[in-house]
Amino acid sequence: MELTTAAPRRRSATRDADGMAVASFILGLVGLLALNVVLGPVSIILAATALLKGTTRRGRAFLGLGLGVADLVVLVAFMSADNTLSWSF
């Protein structure tokens, strides 16, 4: 009796890019409320990488890109209003 094993399944680049697009959107959305100095740039990088890899979720990637930029704009607005390097409610 010969035992055979299935070959390991490889993840496709498109599937990885789709995951990056969704992660970019979620991190950009969360970044509006907390840790926007970290999550904003991460969201921008993930969205740009997903778009370069050819994601099928281009709208989600563009939303993540916009939310990442919005995170940084919100941070700058609150920093200039408080005249500090951080902001709080």
Wavefront OBJ file of the C-alpha trace (Angstrom):
o trace
v 0.000 0.000 0.000
v 1.429 3.330 -1.024
v 0.538 6.464 0.880
v 0.446 9.696 -0.994
v 0.164 13.149 0.409
v -1.327 16.119 -1.257
v 1.037 18.788 -2.402
v 0.958 21.882 -0.201
v -1.313 24.544 -1.598
v 0.364 27.796 -2.468
v -1.377 31.070 -1.924
v -1.790 33.136 -5.015
v -0.432 36.662 -5.293
v -3.913 37.988 -6.045
v -5.295 36.480 -2.858
v -2.460 38.036 -0.859
v -3.102 41.399 -2.519
v -6.819 41.145 -1.717
v -5.956 40.494 1.931
v -3.671 43.507 1.970
v -6.435 45.688 0.532
v -8.885 44.605 3.227
v -6.272 45.005 5.964
v -5.465 48.488 4.685
v -9.129 49.483 4.870
v -9.580 48.107 8.392
v -6.362 49.623 9.751
v -7.194 52.978 8.177
v -10.629 52.912 9.763
v -9.300 52.001 13.214
v -6.526 54.555 12.801
v -9.048 57.378 12.759
v -9.777 56.628 16.409
v -6.516 55.341 17.868
v -2.819 55.068 17.015
v -3.169 57.081 13.831
v 0.533 57.930 13.834
v 1.265 54.203 13.348
v -1.811 52.866 11.561
v -2.002 55.679 8.981
v 1.351 54.947 7.325
v 0.821 51.170 7.599
v -2.539 51.539 5.857
v -0.973 53.625 3.080
v 1.835 51.109 2.541
v -0.543 48.124 2.464
v -2.893 49.858 0.023
v -0.068 50.839 -2.312
v 1.377 47.318 -2.216
v -2.031 45.768 -2.908
v -2.575 48.075 -5.874
v 0.882 47.303 -7.270
v 0.283 43.545 -6.955
v -2.992 43.849 -8.859
v -5.713 43.296 -6.290
v -9.239 42.585 -7.448
v -10.502 44.750 -4.577
v -9.248 48.032 -5.963
v -12.037 50.048 -4.341
v -11.184 48.702 -0.917
v -7.502 49.459 -1.505
v -8.292 53.036 -2.544
v -10.481 53.451 0.539
v -7.617 52.182 2.702
v -5.274 54.625 1.003
v -7.673 57.516 1.596
v -8.271 56.535 5.208
v -4.520 56.278 5.812
v -4.048 59.807 4.511
v -7.044 60.952 6.567
v -5.424 59.445 9.674
v -2.379 61.618 9.174
v -4.487 64.707 8.405
v -6.496 64.179 11.613
v -3.269 63.800 13.570
v -1.843 67.031 12.155
v -5.111 68.884 12.780
v -5.296 67.827 16.412
v -1.601 68.477 16.946
v -1.901 72.006 15.581
v -5.013 72.683 17.661
v -3.333 71.525 20.890
v 0.175 72.813 20.056
v 1.592 69.466 21.204
v 3.165 66.429 19.577
v 0.237 64.216 20.556
v -3.516 64.602 20.934
v -6.192 63.373 23.266
v -9.923 63.858 23.665
l 1 2 3 4 5 6 7 8 9 10 11 12 13 14 15 16 17 18 19 20 21 22 23 24 25 26 27 28 29 30 31 32 33 34 35 36 37 38 39 40 41 42 43 44 45 46 47 48 49 50 51 52 53 54 55 56 57 58 59 60 61 62 63 64 65 66 67 68 69 70 71 72 73 74 75 76 77 78 79 80 81 82 83 84 85 86 87 88 89
